[in-house]
């Protein structure tokens, strides 16, 4: 929660500086963010490849729960599909690109800004932050009505970092490995699905 | 955009080759890059008058997408839960 507040405050600071033109205008012309994005993706890759323990832990997983990330993906897409009929000025692929952030707001908003512009990028940022906040707030309710896997699917790509503590608290310690496995797989899918739906 | 994914895959290879060394600072570095990128995204949003004028609408659209996506995955989690319930989760 604290982490997302810090990130949000960086965004808000940027917005204020932008409104009052309190920055050298050339920054936006040189597309600096694209190069920083490439550096970010390279570093994210390093952090995945450098952590072999994350692969080994998964051997103790109940084989049926291998499909949990698939449930998250399908459920999100169907939900987004349903609501896209009400969003008249967004195409289905734009909606799916935003939904495929799965709560990974930093990466998805940056990727979407790069290929679809700042308007959809802002939606992606807000929407995916909201998804994380909803998971943090309503995890106990989700467990009560939809079972112990519900907050894991709701958390999307965040279940191995920001929403991990709340999942362990509401679903129980038995679900810690499932949560990490799920977050790991989802983290990995975000750049692929987001760029895929942006390119449609 | 595929350059971005290529960067990630290159990173995975490099990270795997360096797996003997624990690169602990990489997470700190990632966080700083994310801060920088969101500051830049904020600048772009703030400097774009159309986006600023529509901020309320964009927020509502964002909320609808977030709510639908979360509910959809919660329902699907419930379906899988019906299958795996009563069976131990980790051996």
Interface residues (C-beta under 8 A of the other chain):
Chain A: X6 X7 X10 X11 X12 X13 X14 X15 X16 X17 X18 X19 X20 X21 X23 X27 X28 X32 X33 X36 X37 X38 X39 X40 X41 X42 X43 X44 X45 X46 X47 X48 X49 X50 X51 X52 X60 X61 X62 X64 X65 X67 X68 X71 X72 X73 X74 X75 X76 X77 X78 X79 X80 X82 X83 X86 X87 X90 X95 X98 X99 X102 X106 X109 X110 X111 X113 X114 X115 X118 X119 X121 X122 X123 X124 X125 X126 X127 X128 X130 X131 X134 X135 X142 X145 X146 X147 X148 X149 X150 X152 X153 X154 X156 X174 X175 X177 X178 X191 X192 X195 X198 X199
Chain B: X1 X2 X3 X4 X5 X7 X8 X9 X10 X11 X12 X13 X14 X15 X16 X17 X18 X19 X22 X23 X26 X27 X29 X30 X33 X34 X35 X36 X37 X38 X39 X40 X41 X42 X43 X44 X45 X46 X47 X48 X50 X51 X52 X54 X55 X58 X59 X61 X62 X63 X64 X65 X66 X67 X68 X69 X70 X71 X72 X73 X74 X75 X76 X77 X78 X79 X80 X81 X82 X83 X84 X85 X87 X88 X89 X90 X91
